[in-house]
């Protein structure tokens, strides 16, 4: 598995780079990858199938100049920015037993991460379909895009939480995991007591890697920038639902 740690200036380029990794692997031009990234600016990120009017306080976003974007994977709407470390996994069915189904793949990935965090003294467990929780509060949301040969897994790790901003930009979700109950954002999420470097090392440990990132190819960066321009930066994609 290749390890990348690269964050682009523009949010749409970060989203595009992840989809490019999946496309390259599926087309035989890449393989399994773990990538870390963290946006230097805040933006709201919709799941691929979500209706933006139901999920976002768009007037507040416009007033604060916080972009609204849409990713390629499913799942719920999140606030991205400093304090939210993202990890991206591109995994191949032929290399990973147990990821053939959606439930199986979440159990495989989140189970490994939770086990490592518990070894570090944090009582983290896989909750719902796609969350990691500590003390009954969400510390990581996850989503996927699945292809025939490879899957793209998106995960967030909250380590410096700004709940005020979350409540200003994100509406309360209509669809919620059972363990959340009626709790608002403020009552449901919490930060992990680790810094970004320690979280990177924990994810690497979960997948038997040392933290030794390599540089992506120039062609990969070029392809991601084109995809960002032609898809992720376009209102037709963001506001399609």
Secondary structure as GFF3:
##gff-version 3
##sequence-region A 1 241
A	DSSP	beta_strand	2	5	.	.	.	ID=ss1
A	DSSP	alpha_helix	11	26	.	.	.	ID=ss2
A	DSSP	beta_strand	33	37	.	.	.	ID=ss3
A	DSSP	beta_strand	43	46	.	.	.	ID=ss4
A	DSSP	alpha_helix	52	55	.	.	.	ID=ss5
A	DSSP	alpha_helix	58	64	.	.	.	ID=ss6
A	DSSP	beta_strand	67	70	.	.	.	ID=ss7
A	DSSP	beta_strand	78	80	.	.	.	ID=ss8
A	DSSP	beta_strand	84	92	.	.	.	ID=ss9
A	DSSP	alpha_helix	102	119	.	.	.	ID=ss10
A	DSSP	beta_strand	124	127	.	.	.	ID=ss11
A	DSSP	beta_strand	131	134	.	.	.	ID=ss12
A	DSSP	beta_strand	137	146	.	.	.	ID=ss13
A	DSSP	beta_strand	150	158	.	.	.	ID=ss14
A	DSSP	alpha_helix	163	169	.	.	.	ID=ss15
A	DSSP	three_ten_helix	178	180	.	.	.	ID=ss16
A	DSSP	alpha_helix	185	188	.	.	.	ID=ss17
A	DSSP	alpha_helix	196	206	.	.	.	ID=ss18
A	DSSP	alpha_helix	218	227	.	.	.	ID=ss19
A	DSSP	pi_helix	228	232	.	.	.	ID=ss20
A	DSSP	alpha_helix	235	238	.	.	.	ID=ss21
###
